Amino acid sequence: MKNKLFLKMLCAIGLCLIVACQSNIMENGEEVIVKDFSLKVTVDKTMTKVGDTVTATVVFKNLSGEDIEAELPGWIAELGGQNTEDILRVNFIRASQNPVLWLSPDKSSKPLPKILIESGAVIERKFKHTLKGSYNLEVYAAAFFITNADMADYNKVSLICKPKIIKVR
């Protein structure tokens, strides 16, 4: 229990850093494009009530035209991530809270799980959240992975979508 709380607190610090460093983002409607990748989040409800379940769907695309060899960040690996789908993350938070949710991607001294993001790949993942209080939600989606074009130089990639707002009746 304490480890999960500690990881959540570390995640909160990381998102502050990521949000502060996002100068290479282009937005095309709801889709965010960074370098050769895009990310989009949709929600099945924009109005809900306490006890309802909201589903967020995240779609990630490799627009580069090349297969990309990558690694999962250490913090995702420590949470049990092993597959390409594990790069996608969603957090549901109260609309009044600060959007501090994830750790920045990192290079660990341990071998990290390797993934292949194929040319033209479209990765889709659904996340569910049951509303337990009468507060509006913000839904944040992100993709985290580390590419290794040159063995000595790791290029950290992260994409974060603008939040979706879910209002509570």
Residue frames relative to the residue before (quaternion, step in Angstrom):
aa qw qx qy qz dx dy dz
M 1.0000 0.0000 0.0000 0.0000 0.00 0.00 0.00
K 0.6745 0.4842 -0.2948 0.4730 3.59 0.91 -0.92
N 0.6291 0.5384 -0.3376 0.4476 3.59 1.05 -0.74
K 0.6508 0.5095 -0.3205 0.4628 3.59 0.97 -0.81
L 0.6439 0.5092 -0.3171 0.4750 3.58 0.97 -0.81
F 0.6429 0.5215 -0.3151 0.4642 3.57 0.97 -0.85
L 0.6579 0.5032 -0.3069 0.4688 3.60 0.96 -0.89
K 0.6418 0.5164 -0.3289 0.4618 3.59 0.99 -0.77
M 0.6477 0.5070 -0.3214 0.4692 3.57 1.02 -0.77
L 0.6417 0.5058 -0.3242 0.4767 3.59 1.01 -0.75
C 0.6154 0.5434 -0.3365 0.4612 3.57 1.05 -0.76
A 0.6318 0.5469 -0.3261 0.4421 3.57 0.99 -0.82
I 0.6572 0.5009 -0.3088 0.4711 3.58 0.91 -0.85
G 0.6607 0.5437 -0.3052 0.4180 3.56 0.94 -0.90
L 0.6554 0.5131 -0.3368 0.4402 3.58 0.90 -0.78
C 0.5753 0.5708 -0.3821 0.4441 3.59 1.06 -0.64
L 0.6703 0.4972 -0.2912 0.4677 3.56 0.93 -0.92
I 0.6665 0.5077 -0.3031 0.4541 3.56 0.93 -0.90
V 0.6652 0.5020 -0.3108 0.4572 3.59 0.83 -0.94
A 0.6567 0.5205 -0.3070 0.4512 3.58 1.03 -0.78
C 0.7553 0.4045 -0.2001 0.4752 3.61 1.10 -0.60
Q 0.5136 0.6773 -0.4126 0.3275 3.62 1.13 0.24
S 0.1482 0.8097 -0.5501 0.1408 3.56 0.22 1.26
N 0.7027 0.4690 -0.2681 0.4629 3.61 1.20 -0.34
I 0.4488 0.6917 -0.4483 0.3452 3.59 1.06 0.68
M 0.1095 -0.7428 0.6563 0.0736 3.54 -1.07 0.86
E 0.1801 -0.7832 0.5839 0.1152 3.54 -0.90 0.84
N 0.0761 -0.7649 0.6397 0.0056 3.51 -0.98 0.95
G 0.7752 -0.1684 0.0750 0.6042 3.56 0.19 1.28
E 0.8037 -0.2015 0.1846 0.5285 3.58 -0.66 -1.12
E 0.6207 0.5674 -0.3328 0.4266 3.57 1.24 -0.29
V 0.2098 -0.7529 0.6128 0.1169 3.57 -1.04 0.85
I 0.1039 -0.7931 0.5992 0.0339 3.57 -0.87 0.99
V 0.0278 0.7689 -0.6364 0.0550 3.55 -0.84 1.08
K 0.8224 -0.0374 -0.0304 0.5669 3.55 -0.71 1.12
D 0.7968 -0.2784 0.2230 0.4877 3.60 -0.65 -1.11
F 0.6496 0.5119 -0.2984 0.4764 3.56 1.22 0.40
S 0.1385 -0.7717 0.6117 0.1055 3.56 -1.22 0.50
L 0.1074 -0.7737 0.6235 0.0346 3.52 -1.27 0.58
K 0.0104 0.7885 -0.6132 0.0459 3.54 -0.98 0.91
V 0.1031 -0.7760 0.6191 0.0620 3.56 -1.07 0.77
T 0.0333 -0.7595 0.6492 0.0235 3.55 -1.10 0.79
V 0.2191 -0.7497 0.6073 0.1454 3.55 -1.25 0.49
D 0.4939 -0.6880 0.4505 0.2825 3.57 -1.09 0.71
K 0.7785 0.1821 -0.1180 0.5889 3.62 1.24 -0.28
T 0.1778 -0.7625 0.6072 0.1348 3.56 -1.07 0.70
M 0.7153 0.2448 -0.1969 0.6242 3.58 1.36 -0.15
T 0.0789 0.8042 -0.5803 0.1017 3.56 -0.85 0.95
K 0.2647 -0.7289 0.5939 0.2145 3.55 -1.32 -0.08
V 0.6916 -0.4613 0.3451 0.4356 3.56 -1.27 0.36
G 0.7599 0.3326 -0.2768 0.4851 3.57 -0.90 0.98
D 0.5754 0.5768 -0.3868 0.4320 3.61 1.21 -0.35
T 0.3219 -0.7113 0.5878 0.2120 3.54 -1.26 0.51
V 0.1916 -0.7661 0.6087 0.0771 3.54 -0.92 1.03
T 0.1690 -0.7739 0.6030 0.0941 3.57 -1.00 0.86
A 0.1416 -0.7573 0.6336 0.0703 3.55 -0.88 1.03
T 0.1582 -0.7705 0.6131 0.0734 3.56 -0.94 0.96
V 0.1198 -0.7906 0.5997 0.0307 3.56 -0.78 1.09
V 0.0714 -0.7887 0.6105 0.0114 3.57 -0.90 1.00
F 0.1029 -0.7819 0.6148 -0.0040 3.55 -0.78 1.16
K 0.0650 -0.8047 0.5897 0.0215 3.61 -0.99 0.84
N 0.3096 -0.6871 0.6249 0.2037 3.53 -1.19 0.73
L 0.1230 -0.8269 0.5483 0.0236 3.59 -0.38 1.25
S 0.4797 0.7378 -0.3911 0.2696 3.59 1.30 -0.17
G 0.3991 -0.7079 0.4931 0.3106 3.60 1.09 -0.57
E 0.7051 0.3854 -0.2530 0.5387 3.59 1.30 0.17
D 0.5027 -0.5734 0.5328 0.3670 3.54 -1.27 0.36
I 0.1720 -0.7864 0.5883 0.0776 3.58 -0.93 0.90
E 0.2255 -0.7348 0.6242 0.1401 3.55 -0.80 1.04
A 0.0560 0.8085 -0.5779 0.0961 3.57 -0.79 1.00
E 0.3013 -0.7033 0.6053 0.2194 3.50 -1.39 0.09
L 0.4771 -0.6118 0.5355 0.3337 3.51 -1.24 0.45
P 0.5238 -0.6059 0.4779 0.3608 3.61 -1.02 0.63
G 0.6555 -0.5532 0.3577 0.3693 3.56 -1.16 0.66
W 0.6716 0.5050 -0.3148 0.4415 3.58 0.93 -0.83
I 0.6297 0.4970 -0.3445 0.4876 3.61 1.11 -0.58
A 0.6266 0.5313 -0.3333 0.4625 3.59 1.01 -0.80
E 0.6702 0.5008 -0.3026 0.4565 3.59 0.97 -0.82
L 0.6573 0.4711 -0.3068 0.5019 3.59 1.21 -0.43
G 0.6571 -0.5386 0.2987 0.4346 3.60 1.29 0.16
G 0.4281 0.7162 -0.4602 0.3035 3.61 1.23 0.09
Q 0.0253 0.8109 -0.5829 0.0451 3.56 -0.99 0.89
N 0.7540 0.4003 -0.1823 0.4878 3.58 1.16 -0.58
T 0.6974 -0.4587 0.3486 0.4263 3.54 -1.32 0.28
E 0.6378 0.5468 -0.3315 0.4293 3.61 0.98 -0.81
D 0.6071 0.5974 -0.3464 0.3931 3.59 1.16 -0.54
I 0.5270 0.6173 -0.4287 0.3967 3.63 1.21 -0.14
L 0.6595 0.5074 -0.3036 0.4641 3.59 1.21 -0.52
R 0.0128 -0.7928 0.6075 -0.0481 3.55 -0.92 1.02
V 0.0691 -0.7644 0.6395 0.0447 3.55 -1.21 0.64
N 0.0513 -0.7655 0.6396 0.0488 3.54 -1.15 0.69
F 0.2124 -0.7339 0.6367 0.1044 3.52 -1.07 0.92
I 0.0835 0.8053 -0.5820 0.0755 3.60 -0.62 1.06
R 0.6194 -0.5070 0.4291 0.4184 3.54 -1.30 0.30
A 0.5527 -0.6427 0.4217 0.3220 3.56 -0.97 0.88
S 0.6776 0.5024 -0.3000 0.4455 3.60 1.10 -0.54
Q 0.5934 0.5776 -0.3727 0.4188 3.62 1.22 -0.21
N 0.5529 -0.5682 0.4778 0.3783 3.54 -1.27 0.31
P 0.4360 -0.7252 0.4696 0.2521 3.61 -0.90 0.88
V 0.2770 0.7487 -0.5425 0.2616 3.56 0.51 1.21
L 0.1059 0.8923 -0.4182 0.1330 3.54 0.06 1.28
W 0.8310 0.2002 -0.0646 0.5150 3.61 0.95 -0.73
L 0.4991 -0.5878 0.5389 0.3391 3.47 -1.36 0.27
S 0.5043 -0.5999 0.5188 0.3416 3.51 -1.21 0.48
P 0.5753 -0.5710 0.4332 0.3940 3.61 -1.07 0.59
D 0.0939 -0.8163 0.5699 0.0124 3.57 -1.03 0.75
K 0.3681 -0.6724 0.5861 0.2624 3.53 -1.34 0.22
S 0.2030 -0.7980 0.5614 0.0824 3.55 -0.53 1.18
S 0.5394 -0.6035 0.4667 0.3564 3.56 -1.22 0.38
K 0.6105 0.5279 -0.3455 0.4788 3.59 1.25 -0.37
P 0.5599 -0.5559 0.4604 0.4068 3.60 -1.16 0.39
L 0.2639 -0.7777 0.5549 0.1327 3.57 -0.83 0.98
P 0.5913 -0.5643 0.4233 0.3908 3.59 -1.13 0.54
K 0.2810 -0.7568 0.5714 0.1479 3.57 -0.87 1.00
I 0.0852 -0.7768 0.6231 0.0309 3.52 -1.13 0.77
L 0.2616 -0.7242 0.6108 0.1844 3.55 -1.28 0.38
I 0.1364 -0.7554 0.6375 0.0662 3.55 -0.78 1.09
E 0.2850 -0.8188 0.4778 0.1415 3.55 -0.11 1.33
S 0.6371 -0.5190 0.4130 0.3926 3.54 -1.25 0.53
G 0.8327 0.1498 -0.1374 0.5151 3.57 -0.81 1.00
A 0.3576 0.7625 -0.4810 0.2436 3.59 1.26 0.11
V 0.0949 -0.7362 0.6674 0.0595 3.51 -1.18 0.76
I 0.0750 -0.7960 0.6006 -0.0030 3.55 -0.59 1.20
E 0.0429 -0.7994 0.5991 -0.0137 3.56 -0.76 1.06
R 0.0348 0.7913 -0.6085 0.0484 3.53 -1.00 0.88
K 0.2469 -0.7669 0.5786 0.1266 3.57 -1.05 0.84
F 0.1087 -0.7701 0.6277 0.0341 3.53 -1.11 0.84
K 0.1803 -0.7920 0.5771 0.0846 3.59 -0.92 0.90
H 0.0149 -0.7741 0.6328 -0.0072 3.53 -1.20 0.69
T 0.2211 -0.7573 0.6008 0.1289 3.57 -0.90 0.95
L 0.3934 -0.7368 0.5072 0.2125 3.55 -0.72 1.13
K 0.1575 -0.8283 0.5363 0.0385 3.55 -0.68 1.16
G 0.7789 0.2357 -0.1460 0.5625 3.59 1.23 -0.21
S 0.5318 -0.6427 0.4507 0.3179 3.55 -1.24 0.36
Y 0.4337 0.6544 -0.4932 0.3747 3.55 0.52 1.23
N 0.5331 -0.6076 0.4763 0.3461 3.56 -1.17 0.56
L 0.3033 -0.7552 0.5595 0.1571 3.57 -1.15 0.72
E 0.1608 -0.6954 0.6813 0.1628 3.50 -1.36 0.43
V 0.1861 -0.7755 0.5976 0.0828 3.54 -0.95 0.94
Y 0.0885 -0.7917 0.6044 0.0061 3.55 -0.65 1.19
A 0.0872 -0.7793 0.6189 0.0458 3.56 -1.03 0.82
A 0.0150 0.7991 -0.5999 0.0365 3.56 -1.11 0.72
A 0.1936 -0.7226 0.6459 0.1524 3.52 -1.38 0.34
F 0.0479 -0.8024 0.5946 -0.0159 3.56 -0.89 0.99
F 0.2707 0.7282 -0.6062 0.1701 3.57 -0.95 0.91
I 0.3329 -0.7236 0.5734 0.1917 3.53 -1.31 0.41
T 0.2052 -0.7712 0.5902 0.1215 3.57 -0.72 1.06
N 0.1954 -0.7857 0.5812 0.0818 3.53 -1.16 0.63
A 0.0431 -0.8217 0.5682 -0.0091 3.58 0.33 1.24
D 0.7654 0.1224 -0.0514 0.6297 3.57 1.05 -0.80
M 0.5402 -0.6725 0.3885 0.3242 3.60 -0.65 1.06
A 0.7101 0.4561 -0.2682 0.4645 3.61 1.06 -0.66
D 0.7678 0.3386 -0.1657 0.5180 3.59 1.17 -0.45
Y 0.1449 -0.7946 0.5855 0.0688 3.57 -0.45 1.19
N 0.1882 -0.7640 0.6101 0.0932 3.55 -0.91 0.95
K 0.2252 -0.7984 0.5463 0.1152 3.57 -0.39 1.22
V 0.1156 -0.7999 0.5881 0.0307 3.55 -0.82 1.00
S 0.1377 0.7638 -0.6263 0.0738 3.53 -0.98 0.86
L 0.0966 -0.7605 0.6405 0.0454 3.53 -1.10 0.77
I 0.0117 -0.7844 0.6201 -0.0025 3.56 -0.93 0.87
C 0.3381 -0.7467 0.5439 0.1799 3.56 -0.86 1.02
K 0.5771 -0.5177 0.4889 0.3998 3.53 -1.30 0.37
P 0.5347 -0.6524 0.4145 0.3416 3.60 -0.97 0.70
K 0.3372 -0.6628 0.6260 0.2347 3.51 -1.32 0.53
I 0.2775 -0.7637 0.5628 0.1518 3.58 -0.94 0.89
I 0.0905 -0.7625 0.6394 0.0390 3.55 -0.97 0.94
K 0.2196 -0.7982 0.5520 0.0992 3.56 -0.59 1.17
V 0.3081 -0.7492 0.5654 0.1552 3.52 -1.10 0.81
R 0.3597 -0.7282 0.5451 0.2080 3.56 -0.93 0.93
